[in-house]
Amino acid sequence: MPNFSHCEFYSRVEGRSVRLCGDWMAQAGFINGMPVKIRMMKDCIVITLQNTRELWGCIEGMSVTYIN
């Protein structure tokens, strides 16, 4: 696996979607089925792997108490 610090990918938006695929995704640490976090800003989209501890924190925050 090559060691790289960044990769640039160029495509066009079609039908309000951008498809990302290729071996470079696995090289960057993205594996099928892993949760991702998508952050959007003006003229910028950042996609990172979702931290599983952060996910558990969200789940714990949504837990409800049983009411009889």
Order of alpha helices (4+ residues) and beta strands (2+ residues): alpha-beta-beta-alpha
